[in-house]
């Protein structure tokens, strides 16, 4: 029976993208196949868990809360049996992925955060569709994100400031991101609400 490397499972509010503000159960998987210089998530440690163990933790939280599979990179570990178990428990299943690996069928919402040209290995794309594309702004050219084949007319496009430890750099990046969104209304701002409101 398969075990999944789980870094943490916790309940909070989604702070980014389309589902911002929604009560969310985050299932964070350990490990990633990319090494993005701006990554702010400590996901290296893990506890091996069976699907039943994951479900027991998920079911501790309110029924209406969505489940977000995140990481690290969850596509390295998830499979159809886990997705099916979440659906059988009545859960809406979303994923946040770098898009380099294919996903099992049945995921309700796919958030793709493409890292193309920003970290070695990101050029390989295994994703077939995306419900939202969430781009971290580090000064790259943005037009190519609108020609990605995984994008459809219904795909939401979010531009997100890159969080930096230097406060002045962080403020400059936020200002630049806001200016880019205002200049190109195809984008929406993803502002990482949990950081600004200090939501645990």
URBEL-V703901 format. One record per pair of residues at least 12 apart in sequence whose C-alpha atoms are under 10 Angstrom apart, sorted by the first residue. I is the first residue (numbers start at 0). J is the second residue. D is the distance in whole Angstrom. If there is no record, write none. Layout:
# URBEL-V703901
i | j | d
I | J | D
I | J | D
This chain:
# URBEL-V703901
i | j | d
0 | 49 | 8
0 | 50 | 9
1 | 47 | 9
1 | 48 | 8
1 | 49 | 6
1 | 50 | 8
1 | 76 | 10
1 | 78 | 10
1 | 80 | 10
1 | 81 | 10
2 | 46 | 9
2 | 47 | 6
2 | 48 | 5
2 | 49 | 5
2 | 50 | 7
2 | 51 | 10
2 | 52 | 9
2 | 53 | 10
2 | 76 | 9
3 | 28 | 8
3 | 29 | 9
3 | 45 | 9
3 | 46 | 8
3 | 47 | 5
3 | 48 | 5
3 | 49 | 6
3 | 50 | 7
3 | 52 | 10
3 | 53 | 9
3 | 73 | 10
3 | 75 | 10
3 | 76 | 6
3 | 77 | 8
3 | 78 | 10
3 | 81 | 10
4 | 27 | 9
4 | 28 | 6
4 | 29 | 6
4 | 30 | 8
4 | 43 | 10
4 | 44 | 8
4 | 45 | 5
4 | 46 | 6
4 | 47 | 5
4 | 48 | 6
4 | 49 | 9
4 | 73 | 10
4 | 75 | 10
4 | 76 | 8
4 | 77 | 10
5 | 26 | 7
5 | 27 | 6
5 | 28 | 5
5 | 29 | 6
5 | 30 | 9
5 | 42 | 9
5 | 43 | 10
5 | 44 | 8
5 | 45 | 5
5 | 46 | 5
5 | 47 | 6
5 | 48 | 7
5 | 49 | 10
5 | 53 | 9
5 | 70 | 9
5 | 71 | 10
5 | 73 | 10
5 | 76 | 10
6 | 26 | 8
6 | 27 | 5
6 | 28 | 5
6 | 29 | 5
6 | 30 | 9
6 | 41 | 9
6 | 42 | 6
6 | 43 | 7
6 | 44 | 6
6 | 45 | 4
6 | 46 | 6
6 | 47 | 9
6 | 48 | 10
6 | 69 | 10
6 | 70 | 8
6 | 71 | 9
7 | 25 | 8
7 | 26 | 6
7 | 27 | 5
7 | 28 | 7
7 | 29 | 9
7 | 42 | 8
7 | 44 | 9
7 | 45 | 8
7 | 46 | 8
7 | 69 | 10
7 | 70 | 9
8 | 24 | 7
8 | 25 | 6
8 | 26 | 5
8 | 27 | 6
8 | 28 | 9
8 | 53 | 8
8 | 56 | 7
8 | 57 | 8
8 | 67 | 10
8 | 68 | 10
8 | 69 | 10
9 | 23 | 8
9 | 24 | 6
9 | 25 | 5
9 | 26 | 7
9 | 27 | 8
9 | 56 | 9
9 | 57 | 8
9 | 60 | 9
9 | 199 | 9
10 | 22 | 7
10 | 23 | 6
10 | 24 | 5
10 | 25 | 6
10 | 26 | 9
10 | 57 | 9
10 | 59 | 10
10 | 60 | 7
10 | 61 | 9
10 | 64 | 9
10 | 65 | 10
10 | 66 | 9
10 | 199 | 9
11 | 23 | 5
11 | 24 | 7
11 | 25 | 8
11 | 64 | 9
11 | 193 | 9
11 | 198 | 8
11 | 199 | 7
12 | 24 | 8
12 | 25 | 9
12 | 64 | 9
12 | 65 | 10
12 | 192 | 9
12 | 193 | 8
12 | 198 | 8
12 | 199 | 8
13 | 25 | 9
13 | 65 | 9
13 | 67 | 9
13 | 191 | 9
13 | 192 | 8
13 | 193 | 8
13 | 198 | 10
14 | 189 | 8
14 | 190 | 8
14 | 191 | 5
14 | 192 | 5
14 | 193 | 5
14 | 194 | 8
14 | 195 | 9
14 | 196 | 9
14 | 198 | 8
15 | 133 | 9
15 | 157 | 9
15 | 159 | 8
15 | 188 | 9
15 | 189 | 5
15 | 190 | 6
15 | 191 | 5
15 | 192 | 7
15 | 193 | 8
15 | 194 | 10
16 | 110 | 8
16 | 131 | 8
16 | 132 | 9
16 | 133 | 7
16 | 134 | 10
16 | 155 | 9
16 | 156 | 9
16 | 157 | 6
16 | 158 | 9
16 | 159 | 9
16 | 187 | 9
16 | 188 | 8
16 | 189 | 5
16 | 190 | 8
16 | 191 | 8
16 | 192 | 10
17 | 108 | 10
17 | 110 | 9
17 | 130 | 9
17 | 131 | 7
17 | 132 | 10
17 | 133 | 9
17 | 155 | 8
17 | 156 | 9
17 | 157 | 8
17 | 187 | 9
17 | 188 | 10
17 | 189 | 8
18 | 65 | 9
18 | 93 | 10
18 | 108 | 10
19 | 189 | 8
19 | 190 | 9
19 | 191 | 8
19 | 192 | 8
19 | 193 | 9
20 | 192 | 8
20 | 193 | 9
21 | 63 | 10
21 | 64 | 7
21 | 65 | 8
22 | 60 | 10
22 | 61 | 9
22 | 63 | 8
22 | 64 | 5
22 | 65 | 7
22 | 66 | 9
23 | 60 | 9
23 | 61 | 9
23 | 63 | 9
23 | 64 | 5
23 | 65 | 5
23 | 66 | 6
23 | 67 | 7
23 | 91 | 10
23 | 93 | 10
24 | 56 | 9
24 | 57 | 7
24 | 58 | 10
24 | 59 | 10
24 | 60 | 7
24 | 61 | 9
24 | 64 | 6
24 | 65 | 6
24 | 66 | 5
24 | 67 | 6
24 | 68 | 9
24 | 90 | 10
24 | 92 | 10
25 | 57 | 9
25 | 64 | 10
25 | 65 | 9
25 | 66 | 6
25 | 67 | 5
25 | 68 | 6
25 | 69 | 7
25 | 70 | 9
25 | 93 | 10
25 | 94 | 10
26 | 53 | 8
26 | 56 | 9
26 | 57 | 8
26 | 66 | 7
26 | 67 | 6
26 | 68 | 5
26 | 69 | 6
26 | 70 | 8
26 | 73 | 9
26 | 94 | 9
27 | 40 | 10
27 | 42 | 8
27 | 45 | 9
27 | 67 | 8
27 | 68 | 6
27 | 69 | 5
27 | 70 | 5
27 | 71 | 7
27 | 72 | 9
27 | 73 | 7
27 | 95 | 10
28 | 42 | 7
28 | 43 | 9
28 | 44 | 9
28 | 45 | 8
28 | 46 | 9
28 | 47 | 10
28 | 68 | 7
28 | 69 | 6
28 | 70 | 5
28 | 71 | 6
28 | 72 | 7
28 | 73 | 5
28 | 74 | 9
28 | 75 | 9
28 | 76 | 8
28 | 77 | 9
29 | 41 | 9
29 | 42 | 5
29 | 43 | 5
29 | 44 | 6
29 | 45 | 6
29 | 46 | 9
29 | 47 | 10
29 | 69 | 9
29 | 70 | 6
29 | 71 | 5
29 | 72 | 7
29 | 73 | 8
29 | 75 | 9
29 | 76 | 9
30 | 42 | 6
30 | 43 | 6
30 | 44 | 8
30 | 45 | 8
30 | 70 | 7
30 | 71 | 5
30 | 72 | 6
30 | 73 | 8
30 | 75 | 8
30 | 76 | 9
31 | 43 | 8
31 | 70 | 7
31 | 71 | 5
31 | 72 | 5
31 | 73 | 8
31 | 74 | 9
31 | 75 | 8
31 | 96 | 10
31 | 97 | 9
32 | 71 | 8
32 | 72 | 7
32 | 74 | 10
32 | 75 | 8
32 | 97 | 9
32 | 99 | 9
32 | 100 | 10
32 | 119 | 9
32 | 120 | 8
32 | 121 | 9
33 | 71 | 9
33 | 72 | 8
33 | 97 | 8
33 | 99 | 9
33 | 114 | 9
33 | 117 | 10
33 | 118 | 7
33 | 119 | 7
33 | 120 | 7
33 | 121 | 7
34 | 71 | 10
34 | 114 | 10
34 | 117 | 9
34 | 118 | 6
34 | 119 | 8
34 | 120 | 9
34 | 121 | 9
35 | 114 | 8
35 | 117 | 7
35 | 118 | 6
35 | 119 | 9
35 | 121 | 9
36 | 117 | 9
36 | 118 | 8
37 | 117 | 10
37 | 135 | 9
37 | 137 | 9
37 | 161 | 7
37 | 162 | 7
37 | 163 | 7
37 | 164 | 10
38 | 71 | 9
38 | 161 | 9
38 | 162 | 9
38 | 163 | 10
39 | 161 | 9
39 | 162 | 8
39 | 163 | 9
39 | 164 | 10
40 | 70 | 8
40 | 71 | 7
41 | 70 | 9
41 | 71 | 8
42 | 69 | 10
42 | 70 | 6
42 | 71 | 5
42 | 72 | 9
43 | 70 | 9
43 | 71 | 8
49 | 81 | 9
50 | 77 | 10
50 | 80 | 8
50 | 81 | 6
50 | 82 | 10
50 | 84 | 8
50 | 85 | 9
51 | 81 | 9
51 | 84 | 8
53 | 81 | 9
53 | 84 | 10
53 | 85 | 9
54 | 81 | 9
54 | 84 | 7
54 | 85 | 7
54 | 88 | 8
57 | 85 | 9
57 | 88 | 9
57 | 90 | 9
58 | 85 | 9
58 | 88 | 8
58 | 89 | 10
58 | 90 | 9
62 | 88 | 9
62 | 89 | 8
62 | 90 | 7
62 | 91 | 10
63 | 89 | 9
63 | 90 | 8
63 | 91 | 9
64 | 89 | 10
64 | 90 | 8
64 | 91 | 8
64 | 92 | 10
65 | 89 | 10
65 | 90 | 6
65 | 91 | 5
65 | 92 | 6
65 | 93 | 7
66 | 85 | 8
66 | 90 | 7
66 | 91 | 6
66 | 92 | 5
66 | 93 | 6
66 | 94 | 8
67 | 91 | 9
67 | 92 | 6
67 | 93 | 5
67 | 94 | 5
67 | 95 | 7
67 | 108 | 9
67 | 109 | 10
67 | 110 | 10
68 | 82 | 10
68 | 92 | 8
68 | 93 | 6
68 | 94 | 5
68 | 95 | 6
68 | 96 | 9
68 | 106 | 10
68 | 109 | 10
69 | 93 | 9
69 | 94 | 6
69 | 95 | 5
69 | 96 | 7
69 | 97 | 10
69 | 110 | 10
70 | 94 | 9
70 | 95 | 8
70 | 96 | 8
70 | 97 | 10
71 | 95 | 9
71 | 96 | 9
71 | 97 | 9
72 | 94 | 10
72 | 95 | 8
72 | 96 | 6
72 | 97 | 7
72 | 98 | 9
72 | 99 | 9
72 | 100 | 9
73 | 94 | 8
73 | 95 | 8
73 | 96 | 7
73 | 97 | 9
73 | 100 | 10
73 | 102 | 9
74 | 94 | 9
74 | 95 | 9
74 | 96 | 7
74 | 97 | 9
74 | 98 | 8
74 | 99 | 8
74 | 100 | 6
74 | 101 | 7
74 | 102 | 6
74 | 103 | 9
74 | 125 | 10
75 | 96 | 10
75 | 99 | 9
75 | 100 | 7
75 | 101 | 9
75 | 102 | 9
76 | 102 | 10
77 | 102 | 8
77 | 103 | 8
78 | 102 | 8
78 | 103 | 6
78 | 104 | 9
79 | 102 | 9
79 | 103 | 5
79 | 104 | 7
79 | 105 | 8
79 | 106 | 9
80 | 103 | 9
81 | 103 | 10
82 | 103 | 8
82 | 104 | 8
82 | 105 | 7
82 | 106 | 7
82 | 107 | 10
83 | 104 | 10
83 | 105 | 8
83 | 106 | 9
85 | 106 | 10
86 | 105 | 9
86 | 106 | 9
86 | 107 | 10
90 | 107 | 10
91 | 106 | 8
91 | 107 | 6
91 | 108 | 8
92 | 105 | 8
92 | 106 | 6
92 | 107 | 5
92 | 108 | 7
92 | 109 | 9
93 | 105 | 10
93 | 106 | 6
93 | 107 | 6
93 | 108 | 4
93 | 109 | 6
93 | 110 | 7
93 | 130 | 10
94 | 106 | 7
94 | 107 | 8
94 | 108 | 6
94 | 109 | 5
94 | 110 | 6
94 | 111 | 8
95 | 108 | 9
95 | 109 | 6
95 | 110 | 5
95 | 111 | 6
95 | 112 | 7
95 | 131 | 10
95 | 132 | 10
95 | 133 | 9
96 | 109 | 8
96 | 110 | 6
96 | 111 | 5
96 | 112 | 6
96 | 113 | 8
96 | 126 | 9
96 | 129 | 10
96 | 132 | 10
96 | 133 | 10
97 | 110 | 9
97 | 111 | 6
97 | 112 | 5
97 | 113 | 5
97 | 114 | 7
97 | 115 | 9
97 | 121 | 8
97 | 124 | 9
97 | 125 | 9
97 | 126 | 9
97 | 132 | 10
97 | 133 | 10
98 | 110 | 9
98 | 111 | 6
98 | 112 | 7
98 | 113 | 6
98 | 114 | 9
98 | 115 | 10
98 | 121 | 8
98 | 122 | 10
98 | 123 | 8
98 | 124 | 6
98 | 125 | 6
98 | 126 | 5
98 | 127 | 9
98 | 128 | 9
98 | 129 | 9
98 | 149 | 10
99 | 111 | 10
99 | 113 | 8
99 | 114 | 9
99 | 115 | 10
99 | 120 | 8
99 | 121 | 6
99 | 122 | 8
99 | 123 | 5
99 | 124 | 4
99 | 125 | 5
99 | 126 | 7
100 | 123 | 8
100 | 124 | 6
100 | 125 | 4
100 | 126 | 6
100 | 127 | 10
101 | 124 | 8
101 | 125 | 5
101 | 126 | 5
101 | 127 | 7
101 | 128 | 10
102 | 125 | 8
102 | 126 | 7
102 | 127 | 8
102 | 128 | 10
107 | 130 | 9
108 | 128 | 10
108 | 129 | 8
108 | 130 | 6
108 | 131 | 8
109 | 126 | 9
109 | 128 | 8
109 | 129 | 5
109 | 130 | 5
109 | 131 | 7
109 | 132 | 9
109 | 154 | 10
110 | 128 | 9
110 | 129 | 6
110 | 130 | 6
110 | 131 | 5
110 | 132 | 6
110 | 133 | 7
110 | 154 | 10
110 | 155 | 9
110 | 156 | 10
111 | 126 | 8
111 | 128 | 9
111 | 129 | 6
111 | 130 | 8
111 | 131 | 6
111 | 132 | 5
111 | 133 | 6
111 | 134 | 8
111 | 149 | 9
111 | 150 | 10
111 | 156 | 10
112 | 129 | 10
112 | 131 | 9
112 | 132 | 6
112 | 133 | 5
112 | 134 | 6
112 | 135 | 8
112 | 157 | 9
112 | 158 | 10
113 | 132 | 7
113 | 133 | 7
113 | 134 | 6
113 | 135 | 9
113 | 144 | 9
113 | 147 | 10
114 | 133 | 10
114 | 134 | 8
114 | 135 | 8
115 | 143 | 10
115 | 144 | 9
116 | 139 | 9
117 | 137 | 9
117 | 139 | 9
124 | 149 | 10
125 | 149 | 10
126 | 148 | 10
126 | 149 | 7
127 | 148 | 8
127 | 149 | 6
127 | 150 | 9
128 | 147 | 10
128 | 148 | 8
128 | 149 | 4
128 | 150 | 7
128 | 151 | 8
128 | 154 | 9
129 | 147 | 10
129 | 148 | 10
129 | 149 | 6
129 | 150 | 6
129 | 151 | 8
129 | 153 | 9
129 | 154 | 6
129 | 155 | 9
129 | 156 | 10
130 | 149 | 9
130 | 150 | 8
130 | 151 | 8
130 | 152 | 10
130 | 153 | 7
130 | 154 | 5
130 | 155 | 6
130 | 156 | 9
131 | 149 | 10
131 | 150 | 8
131 | 151 | 9
131 | 153 | 8
131 | 154 | 5
131 | 155 | 4
131 | 156 | 6
131 | 157 | 7
132 | 144 | 8
132 | 145 | 9
132 | 147 | 10
132 | 149 | 9
132 | 150 | 8
132 | 154 | 7
132 | 155 | 6
132 | 156 | 5
132 | 157 | 6
132 | 158 | 8
132 | 186 | 10
133 | 155 | 8
133 | 156 | 6
133 | 157 | 5
133 | 158 | 6
133 | 159 | 7
133 | 186 | 10
133 | 187 | 9
133 | 188 | 9
133 | 189 | 8
134 | 156 | 8
134 | 157 | 6
134 | 158 | 5
134 | 159 | 6
134 | 160 | 9
134 | 161 | 9
134 | 186 | 10
134 | 188 | 10
134 | 189 | 9
135 | 157 | 9
135 | 158 | 6
135 | 159 | 5
135 | 160 | 6
135 | 161 | 6
135 | 162 | 9
135 | 176 | 9
135 | 189 | 9
136 | 157 | 10
136 | 158 | 6
136 | 159 | 6
136 | 160 | 5
136 | 161 | 6
136 | 162 | 9
136 | 172 | 8
136 | 173 | 9
136 | 175 | 9
136 | 176 | 7
136 | 179 | 9
137 | 159 | 9
137 | 160 | 8
137 | 161 | 6
137 | 162 | 10
137 | 172 | 7
137 | 175 | 9
137 | 176 | 9
138 | 160 | 10
138 | 161 | 10
138 | 172 | 8
138 | 175 | 8
138 | 176 | 9
141 | 158 | 9
141 | 179 | 9
141 | 183 | 10
141 | 186 | 10
142 | 183 | 10
144 | 156 | 9
145 | 185 | 9
145 | 186 | 10
155 | 185 | 9
155 | 186 | 8
155 | 187 | 8
156 | 184 | 10
156 | 185 | 7
156 | 186 | 5
156 | 187 | 6
156 | 188 | 9
156 | 189 | 9
157 | 180 | 9
157 | 185 | 9
157 | 186 | 5
157 | 187 | 5
157 | 188 | 6
157 | 189 | 6
157 | 190 | 9
158 | 176 | 7
158 | 177 | 9
158 | 179 | 9
158 | 180 | 7
158 | 185 | 10
158 | 186 | 6
158 | 187 | 6
158 | 188 | 5
158 | 189 | 6
158 | 190 | 8
159 | 172 | 9
159 | 173 | 8
159 | 176 | 7
159 | 177 | 9
159 | 180 | 10
159 | 186 | 10
159 | 187 | 9
159 | 188 | 6
159 | 189 | 5
159 | 190 | 6
159 | 191 | 8
160 | 172 | 6
160 | 173 | 5
160 | 174 | 9
160 | 175 | 8
160 | 176 | 6
160 | 177 | 8
160 | 188 | 8
160 | 189 | 8
160 | 190 | 7
160 | 191 | 8
161 | 173 | 8
161 | 176 | 9
161 | 190 | 10
161 | 191 | 10
162 | 191 | 9
162 | 194 | 9
173 | 190 | 9
176 | 188 | 8
176 | 189 | 10
176 | 190 | 10
177 | 189 | 10
177 | 190 | 10
